[in-house]
Amino acid sequence: MKLNLNRPLAFFDLETTGVNVGADRIVEIAVLKAMPDGTEQIKTMRINPEMPIPLASSLIHGIYDKDIANEPTFKEVAAELAEFIGDADLAGYNSNRFDIPVLLEEFLRAGVDFEMSDRKFVDVQNVFHQMEQRTLRAAYKFYCDKDIVNAHSAEADITATYHVLLAQIERYKDTEFEDKQGNISKPVKNDVDALHTFTNMNKPVDFAGRMVFNEQGQETFNFGKHKGKTVEQVFDTEPSYYSWMRQGDFPLYTKKKLEEIWARWNKKKDQLKQEKQQQVAAAKPKPVVNSGAGNVVKPAAAPQEKKTKPAVDVTNDMLEQLKMKFGK
């Protein structure tokens, strides 16, 4: 079976120093790029995270400090990686909640503008959890009747994820799904747009889930004392909340999206201020005079010309009078 693609779909998996999106770093990344013509491209990189790898993490993925001591940093390979992914849509296992946010943090630290606005995101775990609710190992066994060889290796995991999605599409192509609102559909299709919609039901703004879109498409806080309120509503009543989040321990991509909303909110506020000033100016009363037939605007008085005396010729009598006046 071949995926029905309009543009490439990049499956990727990360091995990291830990699970803190804002603080932990990538130690290995593997990308399987499925092309519209059915071909596949794979790139695997080990990365020096520029920080020690905790033993608990090394015991899971098998990568220790000595294994990446001479590997390039993410900043050194960021441009190459972004070019390889290109304009591809993104897919992975638990990628919306972890892999995509971590990858975005690394690109931002490296100063690479990895544009996300036009991409689709397919989280295979969300298909699985909503239809069967298992782990990747169980999913691979359940859908493909195979065991993952070298589990927790990034390349083995993304290969398994890729084949699980193919099996899911085949298995659920005619299966009905009922959502929490009681709507029934057949959401699992060989179509990236449909898979994007089905696997992004929480509609995150920043992938870390600190902000989500509500039913009206407005950015809404999804944590803390303002949970459920739109971001702009909070800016209206407590603008200092923006500064608190900017200075807080939040992922860089969360802060980037927050700054975009803040800039938009300030622009709206300035426009409203200008409109109010224009309305006040237009509402000021103009001076009027009563002509008897109604009020009319009094015209401005025309400037008066200064009157000057006409010039006269000087006579001998005038000169004699001057001599007598001044004693000369």
C-alpha positions as CSV (number, residue, x, y, z in Angstrom):
1,M,0.0,0.0,0.0
2,K,1.2,3.5,-0.8
3,L,0.3,6.7,1.0
4,N,-1.8,9.2,-1.0
5,L,0.4,12.3,-0.8
6,N,0.3,15.7,-2.4
7,R,3.7,16.5,-0.9
8,P,6.3,14.7,1.1
9,L,5.5,13.4,4.6
10,A,8.4,13.3,7.0
11,F,8.2,10.8,9.8
12,F,10.7,11.6,12.5
13,D,11.7,10.4,16.0
14,L,14.0,11.9,18.6
15,E,16.1,10.4,21.3
16,T,16.8,13.1,23.9
17,T,18.5,13.8,27.3
18,G,15.1,13.8,29.0
19,V,11.4,14.7,28.6
20,N,11.5,18.4,29.5
21,V,10.5,20.2,26.2
22,G,12.1,23.5,27.2
23,A,15.3,22.2,28.8
24,D,16.3,18.8,27.3
25,R,18.2,18.3,24.1
26,I,18.3,16.0,21.1
27,V,21.0,13.2,21.0
28,E,19.7,11.4,17.9
29,I,17.2,12.2,15.2
30,A,16.0,10.0,12.4
31,V,13.8,11.2,9.5
32,L,12.0,9.0,7.0
33,K,10.7,11.1,4.2
34,A,7.9,9.4,2.3
35,M,7.6,10.9,-1.2
36,P,4.5,11.3,-3.3
37,D,5.9,8.9,-5.9
38,G,6.2,6.1,-3.3
39,T,10.0,6.4,-2.7
40,E,11.5,6.9,0.7
41,Q,14.5,8.9,2.0
42,I,16.1,8.3,5.4
43,K,18.5,10.5,7.3
44,T,19.8,9.6,10.8
45,M,22.0,11.9,12.9
46,R,23.6,11.7,16.3
47,I,23.9,15.1,18.0
48,N,26.1,16.4,20.8
49,P,23.5,17.9,23.2
50,E,26.2,20.1,24.9
51,M,25.0,18.7,28.2
52,P,25.4,15.4,30.1
53,I,23.0,12.7,29.3
54,P,21.3,11.4,32.5
55,L,21.9,7.7,33.1
56,A,18.1,7.1,33.3
57,S,17.8,8.3,29.7
58,S,20.9,6.4,28.4
59,L,19.5,3.2,29.8
60,I,16.4,3.7,27.6
61,H,17.9,4.7,24.3
62,G,21.4,3.2,24.8
63,I,23.3,6.5,23.9
64,Y,25.9,7.6,26.4
65,D,28.0,10.7,26.7
66,K,31.0,8.9,25.1
67,D,28.9,8.0,22.0
68,I,28.2,11.6,21.1
69,A,31.3,13.4,22.4
70,N,32.6,13.9,18.8
71,E,29.3,14.4,17.1
72,P,28.2,17.8,15.8
73,T,25.9,20.1,17.8
74,F,22.4,20.8,16.6
75,K,23.3,24.3,15.6
76,E,26.0,22.8,13.2
77,V,23.5,20.6,11.5
78,A,20.3,22.6,11.8
79,A,20.4,24.1,8.3
80,E,21.1,20.7,6.7
81,L,18.3,19.1,8.6
82,A,15.8,21.9,7.7
83,E,16.8,21.6,4.1
84,F,16.3,17.8,4.1
85,I,12.8,18.1,5.6
86,G,12.0,21.0,3.3
87,D,8.3,21.7,3.0
88,A,7.2,18.2,4.0
89,D,4.3,17.6,6.4
90,L,5.4,16.0,9.7
91,A,4.4,12.7,11.2
92,G,5.5,10.7,14.2
93,Y,4.5,8.8,17.3
94,N,3.5,11.2,20.1
95,S,5.1,13.8,17.9
96,N,2.5,16.6,18.5
97,R,3.2,16.6,22.3
98,F,6.9,15.9,22.4
99,D,9.0,15.5,19.2
100,I,7.7,18.6,17.3
101,P,8.0,20.9,20.4
102,V,11.5,19.7,21.1
103,L,12.5,20.0,17.5
104,L,11.2,23.6,17.3
105,E,13.1,24.5,20.5
106,E,16.3,23.3,18.9
107,F,15.7,25.2,15.7
108,L,14.9,28.4,17.6
109,R,18.1,28.0,19.7
110,A,20.1,27.5,16.4
111,G,18.5,30.6,14.9
112,V,16.9,28.7,12.0
113,D,13.3,29.8,11.1
114,F,11.6,26.5,10.6
115,E,8.2,27.6,9.3
116,M,5.3,25.6,10.7
117,S,2.2,27.5,9.6
118,D,1.5,25.6,6.3
119,R,2.4,22.1,7.4
120,K,0.1,19.2,8.3
121,F,0.9,17.1,11.4
122,V,0.0,13.4,11.7
123,D,0.4,11.9,15.1
124,V,0.2,8.1,14.7
125,Q,-0.1,7.7,18.5
126,N,-3.4,9.7,18.4
127,V,-4.9,7.4,15.8
128,F,-3.8,4.4,17.8
129,H,-4.9,5.7,21.2
130,Q,-8.3,6.7,20.0
131,M,-8.9,3.5,18.2
132,E,-7.0,0.9,20.3
133,Q,-4.9,2.6,23.0
134,R,-1.6,0.8,23.1
135,T,2.2,1.6,23.1
136,L,4.3,1.7,19.9
137,R,5.7,-1.8,20.6
138,A,2.1,-3.1,21.1
139,A,0.9,-1.1,18.1
140,Y,3.5,-2.7,15.8
141,K,2.7,-6.1,17.1
142,F,-1.1,-5.5,16.8
143,Y,-1.1,-4.0,13.4
144,C,1.9,-5.6,11.7
145,D,2.2,-8.8,13.8
146,K,5.9,-8.0,14.2
147,D,8.3,-7.2,17.0
148,I,10.4,-4.1,16.9
149,V,14.1,-5.1,16.5
150,N,16.4,-2.7,18.4
151,A,13.5,-0.9,20.1
152,H,14.3,2.7,21.2
153,S,16.7,3.2,18.4
154,A,15.3,6.2,16.5
155,E,15.5,4.6,13.1
156,A,13.9,1.4,14.2
157,D,11.1,3.4,15.9
158,I,10.3,5.6,12.9
159,T,10.3,2.6,10.6
160,A,7.8,0.9,12.9
161,T,5.7,4.1,13.1
162,Y,5.6,4.4,9.3
163,H,4.4,0.8,8.9
164,V,1.9,1.1,11.7
165,L,0.3,4.1,10.0
166,L,0.0,2.2,6.7
167,A,-1.6,-0.7,8.6
168,Q,-4.0,1.7,10.4
169,I,-5.2,3.2,7.2
170,E,-5.9,-0.2,5.7
171,R,-7.6,-1.5,8.9
172,Y,-9.8,1.5,9.7
173,K,-10.6,2.8,6.2
174,D,-14.3,1.9,6.6
175,T,-14.5,2.0,10.5
176,E,-16.9,4.4,12.1
177,F,-15.7,6.6,15.0
178,E,-18.0,8.4,17.5
179,D,-16.4,11.5,19.1
180,K,-17.3,13.0,22.5
181,Q,-20.1,15.1,21.0
182,G,-21.7,12.0,19.5
183,N,-20.7,12.8,15.9
184,I,-20.1,9.7,13.8
185,S,-17.5,9.6,11.0
186,K,-15.0,7.5,9.2
187,P,-11.9,9.6,10.0
188,V,-9.0,7.3,9.2
189,K,-8.4,7.8,5.5
190,N,-5.5,7.7,3.1
191,D,-5.4,11.4,3.2
192,V,-3.0,13.6,5.2
193,D,-5.5,16.4,5.6
194,A,-8.0,14.0,7.2
195,L,-5.3,12.4,9.4
196,H,-4.1,15.8,10.5
197,T,-7.7,16.7,11.6
198,F,-8.2,13.4,13.4
199,T,-4.8,13.5,15.2
200,N,-5.0,17.1,16.3
201,M,-8.3,17.2,18.1
202,N,-7.0,19.4,20.9
203,K,-6.0,22.1,18.4
204,P,-2.8,23.2,20.1
205,V,-1.5,26.7,19.4
206,D,2.1,26.0,20.6
207,F,2.3,22.2,20.5
208,A,3.3,22.2,24.2
209,G,-0.4,22.6,24.9
210,R,-0.1,25.8,27.0
211,M,-2.5,27.4,24.6
212,V,-5.2,25.8,22.4
213,F,-7.8,27.0,19.9
214,N,-11.4,27.1,21.2
215,E,-14.4,26.4,19.1
216,Q,-14.4,29.9,17.7
217,G,-10.8,29.6,16.6
218,Q,-9.5,31.9,19.4
219,E,-6.2,31.2,21.2
220,T,-7.1,30.1,24.8
221,F,-5.0,29.4,27.8
222,N,-5.0,25.7,28.7
223,F,-3.3,25.9,32.2
224,G,-3.2,27.9,35.4
225,K,-5.6,30.5,36.8
226,H,-6.7,31.7,33.4
227,K,-7.4,28.3,31.9
228,G,-10.4,28.5,29.5
229,K,-10.0,32.3,29.0
230,T,-8.9,33.7,25.6
231,V,-5.4,35.1,25.6
232,E,-6.6,38.5,24.4
233,Q,-9.2,38.6,27.3
234,V,-6.3,38.0,29.8
235,F,-4.2,40.8,28.1
236,D,-7.2,43.1,28.5
237,T,-7.6,42.5,32.2
238,E,-4.0,41.5,33.3
239,P,-1.5,42.6,30.7
240,S,1.4,41.8,33.2
241,Y,0.6,38.1,32.6
242,Y,2.4,38.4,29.2
243,S,5.6,39.6,31.0
244,W,5.3,36.8,33.6
245,M,5.1,34.2,30.8
246,R,8.0,35.8,28.8
247,Q,10.2,35.5,31.9
248,G,9.0,32.1,33.0
249,D,10.1,28.6,32.3
250,F,8.1,28.1,29.1
251,P,9.2,26.6,25.8
252,L,10.7,29.1,23.3
253,Y,8.0,28.2,20.8
254,T,5.3,28.9,23.3
255,K,6.8,32.3,23.9
256,K,7.1,33.0,20.2
257,K,3.3,32.3,19.7
258,L,2.6,34.4,22.7
259,E,4.6,37.3,21.3
260,E,2.6,37.1,18.0
261,I,-0.7,37.3,19.9
262,W,0.7,40.2,22.0
263,A,1.7,42.1,18.8
264,R,-1.7,41.6,17.2
265,W,-3.5,42.6,20.4
266,N,-1.4,45.8,20.7
267,K,-2.1,46.6,17.0
268,K,-5.9,46.2,17.6
269,K,-5.6,48.4,20.7
270,D,-3.8,51.2,18.8
271,Q,-6.4,51.0,16.0
272,L,-9.3,51.3,18.5
273,K,-7.6,54.3,20.1
274,Q,-7.2,56.1,16.8
275,E,-10.8,55.4,15.9
276,K,-12.0,56.8,19.2
277,Q,-9.9,59.9,18.8
278,Q,-11.4,60.4,15.3
279,Q,-15.0,59.9,16.7
280,V,-14.3,62.5,19.4
281,A,-13.0,65.0,16.9
282,A,-16.0,64.5,14.6
283,A,-18.4,64.9,17.5
284,K,-17.1,68.4,18.6
285,P,-19.8,71.1,18.1
286,K,-19.1,73.8,15.4
287,P,-19.8,77.5,16.2
288,V,-23.2,78.7,14.8
289,V,-25.2,81.9,14.5
290,N,-29.0,82.2,14.5
291,S,-30.1,83.7,11.2
292,G,-33.8,83.6,12.1
293,A,-34.4,80.8,9.7
294,G,-32.3,78.3,11.7
295,N,-28.8,77.8,12.8
296,V,-26.1,78.3,10.2
297,V,-22.4,78.0,10.6
298,K,-20.8,81.4,11.1
299,P,-18.3,82.0,8.3
300,A,-14.8,83.0,9.4
301,A,-14.2,86.7,9.1
302,A,-12.1,87.8,6.2
303,P,-8.8,89.4,7.2
304,Q,-9.0,93.2,7.1
305,E,-6.5,95.2,5.0
306,K,-4.6,97.8,6.9
307,K,-5.6,101.3,5.7
308,T,-2.7,103.6,4.6
309,K,-2.8,107.4,4.0
310,P,-2.2,108.5,0.4
311,A,1.2,109.9,-0.3
312,V,1.5,113.8,-0.7
313,D,4.2,116.0,-2.2
314,V,6.4,117.9,0.2
315,T,6.0,121.8,-0.2
316,N,8.1,124.7,0.9
317,D,5.5,125.7,3.6
318,M,5.8,122.2,5.1
319,L,9.6,122.6,5.3
320,E,9.3,126.0,7.0
321,Q,7.0,124.5,9.6
322,L,9.5,121.8,10.4
323,K,12.3,124.3,10.8
324,M,10.2,126.3,13.2
325,K,9.3,123.2,15.2
326,F,12.8,121.9,15.6
327,G,14.6,125.3,15.9
328,K,16.5,125.0,12.6
